[in-house]
Structures are given as C-alpha cells and as structure tokens.
Amino acid sequence: MKRCLQAIACLSFLVGAILTTAQPAAHGADKVKTIGSIETIDPSFAKLLAPGAQIEVLGEGFDWTEGPLWVKSSGLLIFSDIPPNKIMKWDPKSGISLFRDKVGYTGTAKFTGEEPGTNGLTLDSEGRIVACCHGDRVIKRIEKDGTLKTLADKYDGKRFNSPNDLVYQKSGDLYFTDPPYGLPQREKDPGKELDWFGVYRLGTDGKVTLLTKELTRPNGIAFSPDEKTLYVAQSDPAAAIYKSFPVKADGTLGEGKVLFDATAWVKEGRPGLPDGMAVDQQGHLWATGPGGVYCFTPEGKLLGRLNTGERTANCKFGDDGSTLYVCADSYICRVKTQVKGIGY
C-alpha cells in the first residue's frame, strides 16, 4: 500500500505513540527499543498478550515494510521492503540482512513507479515462498533451487493490476487481492487492463477465478480458523473497512458484510489504512489499520489496539506461533502474545 496515503497524523495521537525504552533483559542484553503503546479497550484483550508486552523494534530505517513471514524450516523472519525491491530477513541470532532482491520486478527497464517490490509473502504446503509481485504484476513462487516460477499473471486474458496479499486454503487453493498500488500511476495507469480491483482464487488446477470486485481497494486477506469465513481489508480512506465473506462449499464467496468500519479514525488523522491481517487459533482477527494493529472478535468487537503511531502495513504470527510480527512503515517489530496463530 502506498506509504503516503496518510501524510498527517494528529498531534494528540502522536503524543501517545512516542518512543519508549524497555528494561534490559535479565541476561544483560542491550536495551530493547520500543515504539507506541498498547491500548486495552475490553478487559479480555489483556489476557491475549504476554505479561509486560510491548511493541519491540527489531529493525528500522527501511523504506516501506510489508509481508512479514516466519519461515519455520529456517527459524527466521522474512519481509518485503517494497520501494528498493528487496526481501529482507531477521535472524534471532544475527539480526537483519538481505534475503533476496529483484523478485517483485525483474524487468530490465527502469521501473517508473514507487513500489516495484514484493508485497505479501506466504508459504505453500511444501514450504516454498510464494510472493505477490508488484512490478511484474504476478504471483511467483521461489523454487527450492532459487529459480522463480510465475503461478498467475492474468485473469480472462488481462494482466493483474498488482497482486497485494495472499493466503492459502487447506485445499491448496490460493486466495489473493489485486489493488492498483504497484502500478506506476496506480488507478490512472495507462497500462491497467482490468476495470476493477478484485479478490481472486488460484485453484490447484491453475485456473484463476474472480470472487468479488465489490471492494474499491482490496488489500489484506485472511481465513478464519475453520476457513468458513474470508476476511478482506479495504484500504480506501473514504471507506476504511474490514469485510467478512462466507466461504461456500465450492470455494466461492457469499454476500459480504462489514465487520468493522475504521473510517472515523482515518478522518481523525491516525496514520494508515486497513491493510494486512493475521488470525489466531481462538478466532481473533489482528488487523492493521489507522495508527496500528486492531484486535477484533470474529463478530467484529474491538478488544484493543497496538498503537504504533505509524502507517502499519501488515502483521503475522511467528516463532512458536505466539509472537506477532508487525510491519510499521520503516520498522519491523514484534509483540509477544499468549495466543497462537492458525497453523501452529
């Protein structure tokens, strides 16, 4: 999602999100830098977080972080830094370094837009990395030998806009969103071939199905634990909403409904828009939005917020499943919880 969607945050909100410093670990490690604050709205939220939880900074100085993904086989976190077309990694032992570059855009001509790199990242059933690639306007898989394989690039003969985020169903089908943020001129780009911004499914047979085109800016996407509900965030400042869709037996979607509307907080000046999300085993939806990460019940009740004070792009669970990794503008962060993400 474009970093400059929200340029001004109100001072009253930023005051609550100033930098703080955590106490050093018991073994004498260096002090841990933190940002923002944690806000409990419903008492049950505190029970979801580890005692003394804070928004810890693992790395900073990036252009625009996205797509956090814990790679279980390697025990490390990877994430996209979209403008420089890089995938970075954080190793608990060695820290931040480059994982791979030039995956999102592999063309030889200079990319004229601002977001050529990969966005959402996930793993397939064989542990291979699958990436939404803005610049090339495709979904790719990084094979075991390091080569790149395009899995989907068109719908009905027309090129995608810029695949943004993605999630696998247990069936092996891949669900993904396709807003215009990777196009050099976004929705006004002359190279845009589709007249809508859709949510799609890539079947195990290679067929691409359009599931809905009702969202103006479909972005983050996630399944409920039982996969009977698909959540999609809409990063439209005029309608900053999260929608839930019933998943039919054939994998298509029923009529969607608004789970939560955060438009008022966009108008208030909180930075950012609805974006990436993660779901824990208890069914809570952890969704990035204006000013940080929101935690909802499956019914859409807001329990609390991780107020980063930044345009916050995405979040995913990692480690043993209980650490929530958060991409917040130029930061990569983590928050310790007492729940586990689905799939752990």
Secondary structure as UniProt FT lines:
FT   HELIX           3..5
FT   HELIX           11..15
FT   TURN            16..17
FT   STRAND          20..21
FT   TURN            26..27
FT   STRAND          33..34
FT   STRAND          37..40
FT   HELIX           43..48
FT   TURN            51..52
FT   STRAND          56..59
FT   STRAND          65..71
FT   TURN            72..75
FT   STRAND          76..81
FT   TURN            82..85
FT   STRAND          86..91
FT   TURN            92..94
FT   STRAND          95..101
FT   STRAND          118..123
FT   TURN            125..126
FT   STRAND          129..133
FT   TURN            134..137
FT   STRAND          138..142
FT   TURN            144..145
FT   STRAND          148..152
FT   STRAND          154..155
FT   TURN            156..157
FT   STRAND          158..159
FT   STRAND          166..168
FT   TURN            170..171
FT   STRAND          174..177
FT   TURN            181..182
FT   TURN            184..185
FT   HELIX           186..188
FT   TURN            190..191
FT   STRAND          199..202
FT   TURN            204..205
FT   STRAND          208..212
FT   STRAND          218..223
FT   TURN            225..226
FT   STRAND          229..236
FT   TURN            237..238
FT   STRAND          239..247
FT   TURN            249..250
FT   STRAND          257..261
FT   HELIX           263..268
FT   STRAND          277..280
FT   TURN            281..282
FT   STRAND          285..289
FT   TURN            290..291
FT   STRAND          292..296
FT   TURN            298..299
FT   STRAND          302..307
FT   STRAND          312..318
FT   TURN            319..322
FT   STRAND          323..328
FT   TURN            329..330
FT   STRAND          331..337
FT   TURN            342..343
//
